[in-house]
Amino acid sequence: MKVIFVSHDLKVLRLISNEIIKNTDEHLFFSTLKDFLSDFDICFSNADLLVFEYNLIHTCKLLFFALLRKNERKIPLIFYDDPFADERNRVLYWVRRNESFFKSNSFDYLIPFFSDFNNCLDKLKIYPASGFREEKNQKGFEPPKSPKKELPPALSKIFFYFRQNCGKEVSVSDILRIDDDFASENTVYSYISRLRKYIRHENKFKIIRTGKSRYKLFEVRDNFL
């Protein structure tokens, strides 16, 4: 994966990069958005992910977001110190934010990398930027509504499986095969019931029962912004 980092604090980004880099990865670093934009065409030709410092949000709104939307390649962007991201659900937040920005549902493939990235931020004790809460209602690359409750690991696994099969019928037997910790069908029924209550608060997805021991997840077509 080719990741482009843009931040005034290159030391922090190199620490992050050293934690998550793999043999197949290529990471590029820019200290200013201006430097990045000067190589815009080259960067966009094969970049897989953009990671920015949140202090660049104003400049991005003025100079960059329109270019990002128009580009044929939907290159996801995250702010590693985003003050609106709940560290308990940061991975889902990053996915949903890009889905909302690009009006696309094609970012689930990044969940494993986002999980590693999130763990890296926790390990390095990199905290959200401060002083930006007043931007919540401004137009641009704004955050979606945060989940009201933390999504436990077991529910996260089931939710991810439903997302991978969005619009398709999923059986309880299918879910049992996801994880050995799902000991029985009754356990899965309980998890699905809890998951349905959780996502109801977000008004983004809906899980319906389609038959005996069978369910489907649908996306609710609304806009967070």
BAVOLUM-874545 format. One record per residue (C-alpha): residue in three letters; x, y, z; residue number from 1. Coordinates in Angstrom, 2 decimals. Layout:
REM residues N
PT   type        xx        yy        zz   seq
PT    ALA         X         Y         Z   NUM
...
***
This chain:
REM residues 225
PT   type        xx        yy        zz   seq
PT    MET      0.00      0.00      0.00     1
PT    LYS      1.25      3.46     -0.90     2
PT    VAL      0.47      5.94      1.87     3
PT    ILE      1.09      9.67      1.58     4
PT    PHE      1.55     11.55      4.85     5
PT    VAL      1.21     15.32      5.12     6
PT    SER      2.03     17.04      8.40     7
PT    HIS      4.19     19.77      9.84     8
PT    ASP      5.35     17.23     12.40     9
PT    LEU      7.23     14.71     10.27    10
PT    LYS      8.72     13.13     13.38    11
PT    VAL      5.28     11.92     14.48    12
PT    LEU      4.47     10.60     11.02    13
PT    ARG      7.74      8.69     10.79    14
PT    LEU      6.99      7.08     14.15    15
PT    ILE      3.60      6.00     12.82    16
PT    SER      5.13      4.80      9.57    17
PT    ASN      7.77      2.73     11.35    18
PT    GLU      5.07      0.97     13.35    19
PT    ILE      2.80      0.00     10.44    20
PT    ILE      5.20     -0.30      7.49    21
PT    LYS      5.36     -3.63      5.70    22
PT    ASN      7.65     -4.91      2.96    23
PT    THR      5.11     -4.08      0.28    24
PT    ASP      4.39     -0.57      1.59    25
PT    GLU      5.68      2.69      0.22    26
PT    HIS      5.30      5.80      2.34    27
PT    LEU      5.87      9.38      1.15    28
PT    PHE      6.14     12.38      3.46    29
PT    PHE      5.35     16.06      2.90    30
PT    SER      5.71     18.80      5.50    31
PT    THR      3.18     21.15      3.85    32
PT    LEU      0.09     20.80      1.70    33
PT    LYS      1.76     23.11     -0.84    34
PT    ASP      4.62     20.63     -1.31    35
PT    PHE      2.12     17.81     -1.72    36
PT    LEU      0.05     19.72     -4.28    37
PT    SER      3.16     20.55     -6.28    38
PT    ASP      3.48     16.80     -6.94    39
PT    PHE     -0.28     16.30     -7.08    40
PT    ASP     -0.48     14.42    -10.39    41
PT    ILE      2.35     12.05     -9.50    42
PT    CYS      0.95     11.37     -6.04    43
PT    PHE     -2.57     10.73     -7.26    44
PT    SER     -1.49      8.37    -10.00    45
PT    ASN     -0.87      5.51     -7.57    46
PT    ALA     -1.59      6.62     -3.98    47
PT    ASP     -3.78      4.26     -1.94    48
PT    LEU     -4.35      6.39      1.15    49
PT    LEU     -3.81      9.98      2.31    50
PT    VAL     -3.03     10.68      5.96    51
PT    PHE     -3.12     14.33      7.02    52
PT    GLU     -2.64     16.36     10.17    53
PT    TYR     -5.92     17.94     11.28    54
PT    ASN     -4.34     21.42     11.45    55
PT    LEU     -4.51     21.36      7.65    56
PT    ILE     -8.32     21.17      7.61    57
PT    HIS     -8.87     24.84      6.67    58
PT    THR     -6.36     24.73      3.83    59
PT    CYS     -7.87     21.47      2.59    60
PT    LYS    -11.30     23.06      2.42    61
PT    LEU     -9.92     25.93      0.34    62
PT    LEU     -7.50     24.12     -1.95    63
PT    PHE     -7.87     20.38     -1.88    64
PT    PHE    -11.28     18.83     -1.24    65
PT    ALA    -12.71     19.85     -4.63    66
PT    LEU     -9.72     18.23     -6.37    67
PT    LEU    -10.12     15.11     -4.27    68
PT    ARG    -13.78     14.73     -5.20    69
PT    LYS    -13.18     15.27     -8.92    70
PT    ASN    -10.37     12.75     -9.18    71
PT    GLU    -11.45      9.52    -10.88    72
PT    ARG     -9.60      7.45     -8.28    73
PT    LYS    -11.44      7.71     -4.99    74
PT    ILE     -8.41      7.97     -2.73    75
PT    PRO     -9.46      7.81      0.93    76
PT    LEU     -8.26     10.50      3.31    77
PT    ILE     -8.02     10.38      7.09    78
PT    PHE     -6.82     12.88      9.65    79
PT    TYR     -4.73     10.90     12.09    80
PT    ASP     -5.39     13.35     14.95    81
PT    ASP     -9.01     14.09     14.07    82
PT    PRO    -10.65     15.57     17.21    83
PT    PHE    -14.06     14.19     16.23    84
PT    ALA    -12.96     10.56     15.98    85
PT    ASP    -13.94      8.48     18.99    86
PT    GLU    -10.90      6.31     19.69    87
PT    ARG    -13.21      3.41     20.61    88
PT    ASN    -14.78      3.39     17.14    89
PT    ARG    -12.18      5.23     15.10    90
PT    VAL    -11.94      2.56     12.38    91
PT    LEU    -15.65      2.65     11.60    92
PT    TYR    -15.55      6.45     11.79    93
PT    TRP    -12.80      6.67      9.14    94
PT    VAL    -14.69      4.31      6.83    95
PT    ARG    -17.98      6.17      7.19    96
PT    ARG    -16.37      9.55      6.77    97
PT    ASN    -14.95      8.60      3.39    98
PT    GLU    -18.18      6.92      2.36    99
PT    SER    -20.02     10.13      3.10   100
PT    PHE    -17.47     12.35      1.38   101
PT    PHE    -17.26     10.30     -1.81   102
PT    LYS    -20.85      8.98     -1.65   103
PT    SER    -19.42      5.51     -2.14   104
PT    ASN    -19.45      2.26     -0.17   105
PT    SER    -16.15      0.89     -1.44   106
PT    PHE    -13.86      1.44      1.55   107
PT    ASP    -14.40     -1.68      3.67   108
PT    TYR    -11.20     -3.16      2.25   109
PT    LEU     -9.26     -0.65      4.39   110
PT    ILE    -10.65     -1.89      7.70   111
PT    PRO     -7.69     -4.24      8.46   112
PT    PHE     -5.19     -1.45      7.72   113
PT    PHE     -7.24      1.09      9.67   114
PT    SER     -7.31     -1.30     12.62   115
PT    ASP     -3.50     -1.56     12.59   116
PT    PHE     -3.26      2.21     12.22   117
PT    ASN     -5.63      2.78     15.11   118
PT    ASN     -3.66      0.39     17.34   119
PT    CYS     -0.50      2.24     16.36   120
PT    LEU     -1.97      5.59     17.47   121
PT    ASP     -2.95      4.07     20.81   122
PT    LYS      0.49      2.52     21.28   123
PT    LEU      2.31      5.78     20.50   124
PT    LYS     -0.19      7.78     22.59   125
PT    ILE     -0.97     10.17     19.75   126
PT    TYR     -3.94     12.21     20.85   127
PT    PRO     -6.57     14.19     18.87   128
PT    ALA     -5.88     17.80     18.01   129
PT    SER     -7.48     20.33     20.33   130
PT    GLY     -9.34     23.56     19.64   131
PT    PHE    -11.36     22.39     16.63   132
PT    ARG    -14.73     21.42     18.10   133
PT    GLU    -16.32     24.63     16.83   134
PT    GLU    -15.85     23.39     13.24   135
PT    LYS    -18.50     20.73     13.58   136
PT    ASN    -21.17     22.61     11.63   137
PT    GLN    -18.95     24.07      8.91   138
PT    LYS    -19.21     22.76      5.36   139
PT    GLY    -16.50     20.56      3.90   140
PT    PHE    -15.05     17.22      4.90   141
PT    GLU    -17.09     17.15      8.08   142
PT    PRO    -17.50     14.23     10.44   143
PT    PRO    -20.56     12.01     10.51   144
PT    LYS    -22.44     11.58     13.74   145
PT    SER    -20.47      9.51     16.21   146
PT    PRO    -21.96      6.27     17.51   147
PT    LYS    -23.69      6.71     20.84   148
PT    LYS    -22.19      3.52     22.25   149
PT    GLU    -19.01      1.58     21.82   150
PT    LEU    -19.32     -1.39     19.47   151
PT    PRO    -17.89     -4.43     21.31   152
PT    PRO    -15.41     -6.70     19.46   153
PT    ALA    -17.91     -9.52     18.88   154
PT    LEU    -20.47     -7.12     17.40   155
PT    SER    -17.74     -5.51     15.29   156
PT    LYS    -16.93     -8.86     13.69   157
PT    ILE    -20.57     -9.55     12.89   158
PT    PHE    -21.13     -6.02     11.61   159
PT    PHE    -18.07     -6.27      9.36   160
PT    TYR    -19.37     -9.57      7.97   161
PT    PHE    -22.76     -8.00      7.26   162
PT    ARG    -21.03     -5.05      5.58   163
PT    GLN    -19.07     -7.43      3.35   164
PT    ASN    -22.38     -9.02      2.35   165
PT    CYS    -24.53     -5.88      2.30   166
PT    GLY    -27.85     -6.60      0.56   167
PT    LYS    -27.23    -10.35      0.63   168
PT    GLU    -28.88    -12.94      2.82   169
PT    VAL    -26.75    -14.05      5.76   170
PT    SER    -27.58    -17.06      7.88   171
PT    VAL    -26.85    -17.67     11.55   172
PT    SER    -24.76    -20.65     10.45   173
PT    ASP    -22.63    -18.33      8.32   174
PT    ILE    -21.98    -16.09     11.32   175
PT    LEU    -21.13    -19.06     13.54   176
PT    ARG    -18.21    -19.79     11.22   177
PT    ILE    -16.74    -16.29     11.64   178
PT    ASP    -15.31    -16.88     15.10   179
PT    ASP    -14.89    -19.88     17.38   180
PT    ASP    -16.06    -17.72     20.30   181
PT    PHE    -19.57    -17.75     18.86   182
PT    ALA    -20.50    -20.87     20.80   183
PT    SER    -24.10    -21.40     19.77   184
PT    GLU    -26.94    -20.13     17.62   185
PT    ASN    -28.50    -18.55     20.71   186
PT    THR    -25.32    -16.53     21.20   187
PT    VAL    -25.48    -15.29     17.61   188
PT    TYR    -29.18    -14.40     17.93   189
PT    SER    -28.32    -12.36     21.01   190
PT    TYR    -25.47    -10.56     19.22   191
PT    ILE    -27.64     -9.77     16.19   192
PT    SER    -30.35     -8.36     18.45   193
PT    ARG    -27.81     -6.10     20.17   194
PT    LEU    -26.29     -5.08     16.85   195
PT    ARG    -29.68     -4.11     15.43   196
PT    LYS    -30.30     -1.84     18.43   197
PT    TYR    -26.85     -0.29     18.04   198
PT    ILE    -27.11      0.59     14.36   199
PT    ARG    -30.67      1.87     14.84   200
PT    HIS    -29.16      4.79     16.78   201
PT    GLU    -26.96      5.70     13.83   202
PT    ASN    -29.75      5.65     11.24   203
PT    LYS    -27.25      4.46      8.63   204
PT    PHE    -27.93      0.72      8.32   205
PT    LYS    -30.81     -1.61      8.97   206
PT    ILE    -30.80     -5.36      9.54   207
PT    ILE    -34.03     -7.19      8.71   208
PT    ARG    -35.02    -10.81      9.21   209
PT    THR    -35.69    -12.49      5.86   210
PT    GLY    -36.57    -15.97      7.09   211
PT    LYS    -35.78    -18.54      9.73   212
PT    SER    -32.24    -17.84     10.96   213
PT    ARG    -31.60    -15.51      8.01   214
PT    TYR    -30.96    -11.77      7.86   215
PT    LYS    -30.00     -8.98      5.46   216
PT    LEU    -28.24     -5.69      6.07   217
PT    PHE    -29.36     -2.69      4.03   218
PT    GLU    -27.91      0.78      3.86   219
PT    VAL    -30.23      3.65      4.72   220
PT    ARG    -29.70      6.27      2.02   221
PT    ASP    -29.23      9.41      4.02   222
PT    ASN    -26.47     12.01      4.35   223
PT    PHE    -24.48     12.73      7.45   224
PT    LEU    -23.41     16.19      6.35   225
***
